[in-house]
Amino acid sequence: MANRFKGLGGKTLGLFKNIGKKLRGGKRPNRGGPSQVTRQPSWDQQAANQRLLDGVRARADQASAIRPNKARPAISEGIIIRGQQNPIVDLSHRGDPPPLHPHVQGLLDGIPETQRSLGHGKCGMPKVLSTALDGGHNPHGATATAMSIKNDPAKPGHGNHAPPCASCSVLSSHYGLNWIPEGTHTNV
């Protein structure tokens, strides 16, 4: 087909550019850069996100009663896997790191010590991912969230959203987790 226009000396290309320019009202399309359109989650996804938030908050509220304070977990975390009805929720862990699924443990072991968070492997997210994998579920692309836990559900800061720590960020990136709410919040 390229041979058919060989004798036109490239004039055809200029003609098509001008037609396109007139159709666009003389403006060039946005090439590259961030898209101006943000997609809203479907109603089903919004309902799943709400179930996740409710489950993580309920677990945080239950954990707020744990005494003494040194025994209380700091964070409640969870995921909801697309197509699943119920979220998988767990708490951060005090003491020695809990046993994890070999794949999750391998990812954590592969993080250089200088890039590990203070509570490396003790967050709720490695336990949540391990639970999903042990149950035969694929957590890739799941929706995730984390909330802080205080000693009273009415105390300021209880239930605040927390971003993933440095170690969990590696897990999050590997599994392509979508965190809600989006954006950064103060880490508690």
C-alpha positions as CSV (number, residue, x, y, z in Angstrom):
1,M,0.0,0.0,0.0
2,A,2.9,2.3,0.7
3,N,4.0,2.0,-3.0
4,R,0.6,3.3,-4.2
5,F,1.4,6.7,-2.7
6,K,5.0,6.8,-3.7
7,G,4.5,9.3,-6.5
8,L,2.7,11.9,-4.3
9,G,6.0,12.9,-2.7
10,G,4.7,13.0,0.9
11,K,1.9,15.4,0.1
12,T,-0.7,12.9,1.2
13,L,0.6,13.0,4.8
14,G,0.3,16.8,4.9
15,L,-3.2,16.6,3.7
16,F,-4.2,14.2,6.4
17,K,-2.5,16.3,9.1
18,N,-4.6,19.3,8.0
19,I,-7.8,17.4,8.0
20,G,-7.1,16.1,11.5
21,K,-6.3,19.6,12.7
22,K,-9.5,21.0,11.3
23,L,-11.5,18.2,13.0
24,R,-9.9,19.0,16.3
25,G,-10.6,22.7,16.0
26,G,-7.0,23.7,15.3
27,K,-5.7,22.2,18.6
28,R,-3.3,19.3,18.9
29,P,-4.3,16.4,21.1
30,N,-2.7,15.9,24.5
31,R,0.3,13.6,23.8
32,G,1.7,12.1,26.9
33,G,1.4,13.4,30.3
34,P,-1.2,12.4,32.9
35,S,-4.7,11.6,31.7
36,Q,-7.4,14.1,32.7
37,V,-10.0,11.4,33.1
38,T,-10.2,9.5,36.3
39,R,-12.2,6.3,36.4
40,Q,-14.7,5.9,39.3
41,P,-14.9,2.4,40.6
42,S,-18.0,0.4,39.7
43,W,-20.8,0.0,42.1
44,D,-19.7,-3.5,42.9
45,Q,-16.1,-2.3,43.5
46,Q,-17.4,0.5,45.7
47,A,-19.4,-2.0,47.8
48,A,-16.3,-4.3,48.1
49,N,-14.2,-1.4,49.1
50,Q,-16.7,-0.5,51.8
51,R,-16.7,-4.1,53.1
52,L,-12.9,-3.9,53.3
53,L,-12.9,-0.6,55.2
54,D,-15.6,-1.9,57.5
55,G,-13.8,-5.1,58.2
56,V,-10.4,-3.5,58.9
57,R,-12.1,-0.9,61.1
58,A,-14.0,-3.5,63.1
59,R,-10.8,-5.5,63.7
60,A,-9.1,-2.2,64.8
61,D,-11.9,-1.5,67.2
62,Q,-11.7,-5.1,68.7
63,A,-7.9,-4.8,69.1
64,S,-8.2,-1.5,70.9
65,A,-9.3,-3.4,74.0
66,I,-6.1,-5.5,74.1
67,R,-4.1,-4.8,77.4
68,P,-1.4,-4.0,78.3
69,N,-0.7,-1.4,75.7
70,K,2.6,-3.1,74.8
71,A,0.7,-6.1,73.7
72,R,-1.7,-4.2,71.5
73,P,-1.0,-4.3,67.7
74,A,-0.5,-0.9,66.1
75,I,-2.1,-1.5,62.7
76,S,-5.1,-3.4,61.3
77,E,-4.7,-4.3,57.6
78,G,-6.7,-6.1,55.0
79,I,-7.3,-6.9,51.3
80,I,-10.3,-7.8,49.3
81,I,-9.6,-9.9,46.2
82,R,-11.7,-9.2,43.1
83,G,-14.6,-11.6,42.9
84,Q,-14.4,-12.5,46.7
85,Q,-17.2,-11.5,49.0
86,N,-15.3,-11.2,52.3
87,P,-12.1,-9.3,53.0
88,I,-9.0,-10.9,54.6
89,V,-8.1,-8.9,57.6
90,D,-5.3,-9.3,60.2
91,L,-3.3,-7.3,62.7
92,S,0.3,-6.3,63.0
93,H,2.3,-8.6,65.3
94,R,4.4,-8.0,68.4
95,G,7.4,-10.2,69.2
96,D,9.0,-12.5,66.7
97,P,7.7,-12.4,63.1
98,P,4.9,-14.9,62.5
99,P,5.2,-17.9,60.1
100,L,4.4,-16.7,56.6
101,H,3.7,-18.3,53.2
102,P,7.1,-19.2,51.5
103,H,6.5,-16.8,48.6
104,V,5.8,-13.9,51.0
105,Q,8.7,-14.8,53.2
106,G,11.0,-15.0,50.2
107,L,10.0,-11.5,49.1
108,L,10.7,-10.2,52.6
109,D,14.0,-12.0,52.8
110,G,15.0,-10.4,49.5
111,I,14.7,-6.9,50.8
112,P,18.2,-5.4,51.7
113,E,18.5,-4.8,55.4
114,T,19.1,-1.1,54.8
115,Q,15.7,-0.8,53.1
116,R,13.7,-2.8,55.7
117,S,11.2,-1.1,58.0
118,L,11.6,-1.3,61.8
119,G,9.0,-4.0,62.2
120,H,10.1,-5.9,59.1
121,G,7.7,-8.9,58.5
122,K,5.6,-8.1,61.6
123,C,2.9,-6.0,59.8
124,G,-0.6,-7.4,59.1
125,M,-0.1,-7.3,55.3
126,P,2.4,-10.2,55.1
127,K,0.0,-12.3,57.2
128,V,-3.0,-11.2,55.1
129,L,-1.2,-12.1,51.8
130,S,-0.1,-15.4,53.4
131,T,-3.7,-16.2,54.3
132,A,-4.8,-15.5,50.8
133,L,-2.1,-17.7,49.2
134,D,-2.6,-20.5,51.7
135,G,-6.3,-20.4,50.9
136,G,-5.6,-20.8,47.2
137,H,-6.4,-17.2,46.3
138,N,-4.4,-15.0,44.0
139,P,-3.8,-11.6,45.7
140,H,-2.5,-9.9,42.6
141,G,-4.5,-6.7,42.0
142,A,-6.4,-6.9,45.3
143,T,-7.6,-3.7,47.0
144,A,-5.8,-3.0,50.3
145,T,-6.1,-0.7,53.3
146,A,-4.5,-0.2,56.7
147,M,-5.7,1.7,59.8
148,S,-4.0,2.7,63.1
149,I,-5.1,1.2,66.4
150,K,-5.3,3.2,69.6
151,N,-6.4,2.1,73.1
152,D,-9.9,3.5,72.7
153,P,-11.9,3.6,69.4
154,A,-13.0,7.2,70.4
155,K,-9.4,8.4,70.7
156,P,-8.1,10.7,68.0
157,G,-6.0,8.8,65.5
158,H,-7.8,5.5,66.0
159,G,-8.8,4.2,62.6
160,N,-6.7,6.7,60.6
161,H,-5.5,5.3,57.3
162,A,-1.8,4.4,57.3
163,P,0.3,3.9,54.2
164,P,2.3,0.7,53.8
165,C,5.7,0.6,55.5
166,A,8.9,0.2,53.5
167,S,8.8,-3.6,53.7
168,C,5.1,-3.7,52.8
169,S,5.6,-1.3,49.9
170,V,7.8,-4.0,48.3
171,L,5.0,-6.6,48.8
172,S,2.4,-4.1,47.6
173,S,4.4,-3.4,44.4
174,H,5.0,-7.1,43.7
175,Y,1.3,-8.0,44.1
176,G,0.0,-4.8,42.4
177,L,-2.1,-3.9,45.4
178,N,-4.5,-0.9,45.0
179,W,-4.5,1.0,48.3
180,I,-7.6,2.9,49.5
181,P,-7.8,5.7,50.2
182,E,-5.4,6.8,47.6
183,G,-2.9,9.5,48.5
184,T,-0.6,9.8,51.5
185,H,-1.5,9.9,55.1
186,T,0.6,10.3,58.2
187,N,2.1,7.0,59.2
188,V,1.1,6.2,62.8
